[in-house]
Amino acid sequence: MNIIIFIGSIFLLLYALLLIYYSIAWHKLRLFEIETDYSKTVTSISIIIPARNEAYHLPALLQSLNEQSYPKEYFEVIVVDDFSTDDTAAIAATFPFVNCIQLKNFVEEGSINSYKKKAIEIGIAHSKGQLIVTTDADCVVPKNWLQTIASFYATHQPQLIVMPVSINCGLKAIEIFQALDFMSLQGITAAAVHSNKMSMCNGANLAYTRKAFEAVNGFSGIDTIASGDDMLLMHKIASHFPDSIAYLKSKEVIVQTEPVNSITAFFNQRIRWASKADKYDDKRIFGVLLLVYGLNVMMLILFIASLINNSWAGVLLLFAAKTSMELFFLYPVASFFEKQKLLWFFPLAQPFHIIYTVIAGWLGKFGSYQWKERKVK
């Protein structure tokens, strides 16, 4: 029991140092102020939206794009329908400014492993914009989204821009848990990108230049991996364009997305994310993931050992320390996303976070998952 507590304490110490590093980076990352003079920020933008059976969500996204403050003559919207069996394509066609492309006209179903990458690739091939912006069909974007992106790009000229995503949540436990978990990932994403570590990003709110996409030959070399249309591409671009990845910290670009509505769907999503953990060329990222995974494994082992020995002092102390350190990092992030009230649920979510991290991490490497009605190994 003592050796388990000792090893867990070592993991926790290293984790604490990592969180302090991220916290410093988050505070150094300044809010971006939008440039309101259009003449200085005009950039042609192509918005690419891969969509599979998103008839329910798509209208809200397209309406939010229709209400953009950015002049309509400077952006285009391309929806790529990924073999939908519902009215996704028909709904997209009701919006005059949308160009809807059918993925089935380019590939046969069952012939590839990453349909989302192929959808984005086809969308880009049919686009004209200097700047490619991707989002998901179940998202809603704020009014000044494109104007802020264009202003940031004109000011800093990055090849890839990482931006914040927030999960809408109601009062259901599964939704609150997702919102908390995702918010912590978003904070780490911002801190890591600002520190030039480029560990994470999210395709629901991502922008990159056409020049960068073409220079790295798009998704070539990562197109057999089911996920990674965002993070793996980011690492390709970072390798080709060092010091040209930026994080846009602004409430004007926070994209809202929907939570999954079941534990099964949640695990499938997180397993999908974990499945690319060993695909990064930068092994420092794998080291961080291994540290976080190792800490959660040790916490779970310690909990089981405490059940057997009926000795709870060690596990409760480590549990309290881990929770306190994470809240220290998470509070300013929650303030940015205006979700401070959710932090009251954070200690209650901690045990479930530990369990899901261990399970999803293992299955991401050795298991399979179901996503968009497709089984992926």
C-alpha positions as CSV (number, residue, x, y, z in Angstrom):
1,M,0.0,0.0,0.0
2,N,2.8,2.5,0.9
3,I,4.6,1.8,-2.3
4,I,1.5,2.5,-4.3
5,I,1.0,5.8,-2.4
6,F,4.7,6.7,-3.0
7,I,4.5,6.1,-6.8
8,G,1.2,7.9,-7.0
9,S,2.8,10.9,-5.2
10,I,5.6,11.0,-7.7
11,F,3.1,11.1,-10.6
12,L,1.1,13.7,-8.8
13,L,4.2,15.9,-8.2
14,L,5.1,15.8,-11.9
15,Y,1.5,16.5,-12.8
16,A,1.4,19.5,-10.5
17,L,4.5,20.9,-12.3
18,L,2.8,20.4,-15.6
19,L,-0.4,22.2,-14.4
20,I,1.7,25.1,-13.1
21,Y,3.4,25.3,-16.5
22,Y,0.0,25.3,-18.3
23,S,-1.4,27.9,-15.9
24,I,1.5,30.3,-16.5
25,A,1.0,29.9,-20.3
26,W,-2.7,30.5,-20.0
27,H,-2.2,33.8,-18.1
28,K,0.4,34.9,-20.6
29,L,-2.0,34.4,-23.5
30,R,-3.7,37.8,-24.0
31,L,-7.2,38.4,-25.2
32,F,-7.3,39.5,-28.9
33,E,-9.1,42.7,-29.7
34,I,-11.0,42.6,-33.0
35,E,-9.9,45.0,-35.8
36,T,-13.1,46.7,-37.0
37,D,-11.6,48.3,-40.1
38,Y,-12.6,45.8,-42.8
39,S,-10.2,47.3,-45.3
40,K,-7.3,46.1,-43.2
41,T,-8.5,42.6,-42.6
42,V,-10.2,41.4,-45.8
43,T,-9.3,37.8,-46.4
44,S,-11.2,35.3,-48.6
45,I,-12.5,32.5,-46.4
46,S,-13.8,29.1,-47.2
47,I,-15.8,27.4,-44.5
48,I,-15.8,23.6,-44.8
49,I,-18.4,21.6,-43.0
50,P,-18.3,17.8,-43.2
51,A,-21.8,16.5,-42.3
52,R,-23.2,13.0,-41.8
53,N,-26.9,12.7,-40.7
54,E,-26.9,16.2,-39.2
55,A,-30.4,17.3,-40.4
56,Y,-31.4,18.2,-36.8
57,H,-28.3,20.3,-36.0
58,L,-27.4,21.8,-39.4
59,P,-30.0,24.6,-39.7
60,A,-28.8,26.3,-36.5
61,L,-25.2,26.4,-37.8
62,L,-26.1,27.6,-41.2
63,Q,-28.3,30.3,-39.8
64,S,-25.5,31.5,-37.5
65,L,-23.3,31.7,-40.6
66,N,-25.9,33.7,-42.5
67,E,-25.8,36.2,-39.6
68,Q,-22.1,36.8,-39.7
69,S,-20.8,40.4,-39.4
70,Y,-18.1,39.6,-42.0
71,P,-19.2,40.7,-45.5
72,K,-20.7,37.8,-47.4
73,E,-18.8,38.5,-50.6
74,Y,-15.6,37.5,-48.7
75,F,-16.6,34.0,-47.6
76,E,-18.2,30.9,-48.9
77,V,-19.8,27.9,-47.1
78,I,-19.3,24.4,-48.4
79,V,-21.2,21.5,-46.8
80,V,-19.8,18.0,-47.7
81,D,-22.5,15.4,-47.2
82,D,-20.9,12.2,-45.9
83,F,-23.4,9.5,-47.1
84,S,-26.2,10.9,-45.0
85,T,-29.4,8.8,-44.9
86,D,-31.5,11.8,-43.6
87,D,-32.3,15.2,-45.0
88,T,-28.9,16.8,-44.4
89,A,-28.3,17.6,-48.1
90,A,-31.8,18.8,-48.7
91,I,-31.6,21.2,-45.7
92,A,-28.2,22.5,-46.9
93,A,-29.8,23.2,-50.3
94,T,-32.4,25.5,-48.7
95,F,-29.7,28.0,-47.8
96,P,-28.8,29.9,-51.1
97,F,-25.2,30.8,-50.0
98,V,-24.3,27.1,-49.3
99,N,-22.6,24.8,-51.8
100,C,-23.5,21.2,-50.9
101,I,-21.2,18.5,-52.3
102,Q,-21.9,14.8,-52.1
103,L,-19.0,12.7,-50.9
104,K,-20.5,9.7,-52.6
105,N,-19.7,11.3,-56.0
106,F,-16.0,10.9,-55.2
107,V,-15.5,7.7,-53.1
108,E,-17.4,4.5,-52.5
109,E,-18.7,3.8,-49.0
110,G,-16.4,1.2,-47.3
111,S,-13.4,2.1,-49.5
112,I,-11.7,4.4,-47.0
113,N,-11.1,4.6,-43.2
114,S,-11.3,8.4,-42.6
115,Y,-14.5,9.8,-44.2
116,K,-14.1,13.2,-42.4
117,K,-10.7,13.8,-43.8
118,K,-11.8,12.9,-47.3
119,A,-14.8,15.2,-46.9
120,I,-12.6,18.1,-45.8
121,E,-10.2,17.4,-48.6
122,I,-12.9,17.3,-51.3
123,G,-14.4,20.5,-49.8
124,I,-11.0,22.3,-50.0
125,A,-10.5,21.1,-53.6
126,H,-13.8,22.8,-54.5
127,S,-13.1,26.0,-52.5
128,K,-11.5,29.3,-53.5
129,G,-10.6,31.0,-50.1
130,Q,-7.2,31.9,-49.0
131,L,-8.0,30.8,-45.5
132,I,-9.7,27.5,-44.8
133,V,-12.0,27.4,-41.7
134,T,-13.5,24.2,-40.5
135,T,-16.4,23.5,-38.1
136,D,-18.8,20.7,-37.3
137,A,-22.4,20.5,-38.3
138,D,-23.6,20.3,-34.7
139,C,-22.1,23.7,-33.8
140,V,-23.2,27.3,-33.7
141,V,-20.8,30.2,-34.3
142,P,-21.0,33.7,-32.8
143,K,-21.8,36.7,-35.0
144,N,-18.2,38.1,-35.1
145,W,-16.6,34.7,-35.7
146,L,-15.2,35.3,-39.2
147,Q,-14.5,39.0,-38.7
148,T,-12.3,38.1,-35.6
149,I,-10.5,35.3,-37.5
150,A,-9.8,37.6,-40.4
151,S,-8.6,40.3,-38.2
152,F,-6.3,38.0,-36.2
153,Y,-4.9,36.5,-39.4
154,A,-4.2,39.9,-40.9
155,T,-2.4,41.0,-37.7
156,H,-0.3,37.9,-37.0
157,Q,-0.2,36.0,-40.4
158,P,-0.1,32.4,-38.8
159,Q,-0.4,29.4,-41.0
160,L,-2.8,27.7,-38.6
161,I,-5.1,29.2,-36.0
162,V,-6.5,27.2,-33.0
163,M,-9.7,28.5,-31.5
164,P,-11.9,27.8,-28.4
165,V,-14.9,25.4,-28.4
166,S,-17.5,25.2,-25.6
167,I,-20.0,22.4,-24.9
168,N,-23.5,23.5,-24.2
169,C,-24.9,21.6,-21.3
170,G,-28.2,21.3,-19.5
171,L,-28.8,19.8,-16.0
172,K,-28.1,16.2,-17.0
173,A,-25.1,14.7,-15.2
174,I,-23.5,13.3,-18.5
175,E,-23.7,16.8,-20.0
176,I,-22.2,18.6,-17.0
177,F,-19.4,16.0,-16.9
178,Q,-18.7,16.5,-20.6
179,A,-18.7,20.3,-20.3
180,L,-16.2,20.2,-17.4
181,D,-13.9,17.6,-19.0
182,F,-13.9,19.4,-22.4
183,M,-13.3,22.8,-20.7
184,S,-10.2,21.5,-19.1
185,L,-9.0,20.1,-22.4
186,Q,-9.6,23.5,-24.0
187,G,-7.5,25.3,-21.3
188,I,-4.6,22.8,-21.9
189,T,-5.0,23.3,-25.7
190,A,-4.6,27.1,-25.4
191,A,-1.7,26.9,-23.0
192,A,0.1,24.3,-25.0
193,V,-0.3,26.1,-28.3
194,H,0.8,29.4,-26.8
195,S,3.9,27.6,-25.4
196,N,4.6,26.3,-29.0
197,K,4.0,22.7,-27.9
198,M,1.0,22.2,-30.3
199,S,-0.4,19.3,-28.5
200,M,-4.1,19.7,-29.3
201,C,-6.7,21.5,-31.3
202,N,-10.3,20.9,-32.4
203,G,-11.7,20.7,-35.9
204,A,-14.9,22.3,-34.7
205,N,-13.0,25.6,-34.7
206,L,-9.9,25.6,-36.7
207,A,-8.4,27.7,-39.5
208,Y,-5.4,27.2,-41.7
209,T,-4.1,28.7,-44.9
210,R,-4.6,27.0,-48.3
211,K,-0.8,27.5,-48.7
212,A,-0.1,25.4,-45.6
213,F,-2.6,22.7,-46.5
214,E,-1.1,22.3,-49.9
215,A,2.5,22.6,-48.7
216,V,2.1,19.6,-46.4
217,N,0.1,17.7,-49.1
218,G,-3.1,17.8,-47.0
219,F,-3.9,14.6,-45.2
220,S,-1.4,12.5,-47.1
221,G,0.3,10.1,-44.7
222,I,-2.4,10.3,-42.1
223,D,-5.4,9.5,-44.3
224,T,-5.6,5.9,-43.1
225,I,-6.1,7.0,-39.5
226,A,-9.8,7.4,-38.8
227,S,-9.5,10.5,-36.6
228,G,-6.9,13.3,-36.5
229,D,-8.3,15.6,-39.2
230,D,-7.4,18.4,-36.8
231,M,-4.5,17.5,-34.5
232,L,-2.5,15.3,-36.9
233,L,-2.8,18.0,-39.6
234,M,-1.7,20.6,-37.1
235,H,1.5,18.7,-36.4
236,K,2.2,18.3,-40.1
237,I,1.8,22.0,-40.6
238,A,3.9,22.8,-37.5
239,S,6.7,20.7,-38.8
240,H,6.7,22.5,-42.1
241,F,6.0,26.0,-40.7
242,P,7.8,26.2,-37.3
243,D,6.5,29.0,-35.0
244,S,3.5,29.7,-37.3
245,I,0.8,28.1,-35.1
246,A,-1.3,30.5,-33.0
247,Y,-4.1,30.4,-30.5
248,L,-6.8,33.0,-30.9
249,K,-8.1,33.8,-27.4
250,S,-11.3,35.7,-27.9
251,K,-14.8,35.3,-26.7
252,E,-15.9,36.4,-30.1
253,V,-14.8,33.1,-31.6
254,I,-16.0,30.6,-29.0
255,V,-17.9,28.0,-31.0
256,Q,-20.7,26.2,-29.2
257,T,-21.2,22.5,-29.7
258,E,-23.6,19.9,-28.5
259,P,-22.8,17.2,-25.9
260,V,-23.4,13.6,-26.7
261,N,-26.5,12.2,-25.0
262,S,-25.4,8.8,-23.6
263,I,-22.5,7.2,-21.8
264,T,-21.9,4.9,-24.7
265,A,-21.6,7.8,-27.2
266,F,-19.3,9.6,-24.8
267,F,-17.0,6.6,-24.5
268,N,-17.0,6.2,-28.3
269,Q,-16.0,9.8,-28.7
270,R,-13.2,9.7,-26.1
271,I,-11.9,6.4,-27.4
272,R,-11.8,8.0,-30.9
273,W,-9.8,10.9,-29.5
274,A,-7.4,8.6,-27.6
275,S,-6.8,6.3,-30.7
276,K,-4.3,8.8,-32.2
277,A,-2.2,9.2,-29.0
278,D,0.7,7.2,-30.4
279,K,0.5,8.7,-33.9
280,Y,2.3,12.0,-33.1
281,D,5.9,12.5,-34.4
282,D,6.6,14.8,-31.4
283,K,7.1,12.3,-28.6
284,R,7.0,14.9,-25.9
285,I,3.2,14.9,-26.4
286,F,3.1,11.2,-25.9
287,G,5.2,11.7,-22.7
288,V,2.6,14.1,-21.3
289,L,-0.3,11.8,-22.2
290,L,1.6,8.9,-20.5
291,L,2.1,11.0,-17.4
292,V,-1.6,11.9,-17.2
293,Y,-2.7,8.3,-17.9
294,G,-0.2,6.9,-15.4
295,L,-1.5,9.2,-12.7
296,N,-5.1,8.1,-13.3
297,V,-4.1,4.5,-13.3
298,M,-2.3,4.9,-10.0
299,M,-5.3,6.7,-8.5
300,L,-7.6,3.8,-9.6
301,I,-5.2,1.2,-8.3
302,L,-4.9,3.1,-5.0
303,F,-8.7,3.2,-4.7
304,I,-9.0,-0.6,-5.3
305,A,-6.2,-1.2,-2.7
306,S,-8.0,1.0,-0.2
307,L,-11.2,-1.1,-0.7
308,I,-9.3,-4.2,0.0
309,N,-7.3,-2.9,3.0
310,N,-10.0,-0.5,4.3
311,S,-7.4,2.2,4.5
312,W,-8.6,5.5,3.0
313,A,-6.2,8.2,4.2
314,G,-3.7,7.9,1.3
315,V,-6.2,7.9,-1.5
316,L,-8.3,10.7,0.0
317,L,-5.2,12.9,0.4
318,L,-4.1,12.3,-3.2
319,F,-7.6,12.7,-4.5
320,A,-8.0,16.1,-2.7
321,A,-4.6,17.2,-3.9
322,K,-5.3,16.3,-7.5
323,T,-8.7,18.0,-7.4
324,S,-7.3,21.2,-5.8
325,M,-4.5,21.5,-8.4
326,E,-6.9,21.0,-11.3
327,L,-9.3,23.6,-9.9
328,F,-6.5,26.1,-9.5
329,F,-5.7,25.7,-13.2
330,L,-9.3,25.5,-14.3
331,Y,-10.9,28.5,-12.6
332,P,-9.5,31.2,-15.0
333,V,-10.4,29.0,-17.9
334,A,-13.9,28.6,-16.6
335,S,-14.0,32.4,-16.2
336,F,-13.1,32.9,-19.9
337,F,-15.9,30.5,-21.0
338,E,-18.2,32.0,-18.3
339,K,-18.8,28.6,-16.8
340,Q,-17.6,29.1,-13.2
341,K,-20.8,27.7,-11.7
342,L,-20.0,24.3,-13.2
343,L,-16.9,24.1,-11.0
344,W,-19.1,23.2,-8.0
345,F,-19.6,19.8,-9.7
346,F,-15.9,19.3,-10.4
347,P,-15.1,17.3,-7.2
348,L,-18.1,15.0,-7.8
349,A,-17.0,14.4,-11.4
350,Q,-13.4,13.5,-10.4
351,P,-13.9,9.7,-9.7
352,F,-15.7,9.3,-13.0
353,H,-13.0,11.2,-14.8
354,I,-10.3,8.9,-13.4
355,I,-12.3,5.8,-14.5
356,Y,-13.1,6.9,-18.0
357,T,-9.5,8.1,-18.6
358,V,-8.2,4.7,-17.8
359,I,-10.8,2.8,-19.9
360,A,-10.8,5.2,-22.9
361,G,-7.0,5.3,-23.0
362,W,-6.7,1.5,-23.0
363,L,-9.4,1.0,-25.6
364,G,-8.1,3.8,-27.8
365,K,-4.9,1.8,-28.2
366,F,-6.2,-1.8,-28.2
367,G,-10.0,-1.6,-28.9
368,S,-12.4,-0.3,-31.4
369,Y,-15.2,2.2,-31.4
370,Q,-18.5,3.1,-33.1
371,W,-18.7,6.6,-34.7
372,K,-21.3,8.0,-37.0
373,E,-22.9,4.5,-37.4
374,R,-19.5,3.1,-38.5
375,K,-17.3,0.7,-36.6
376,V,-13.6,1.8,-36.5
377,K,-10.7,-0.4,-35.4
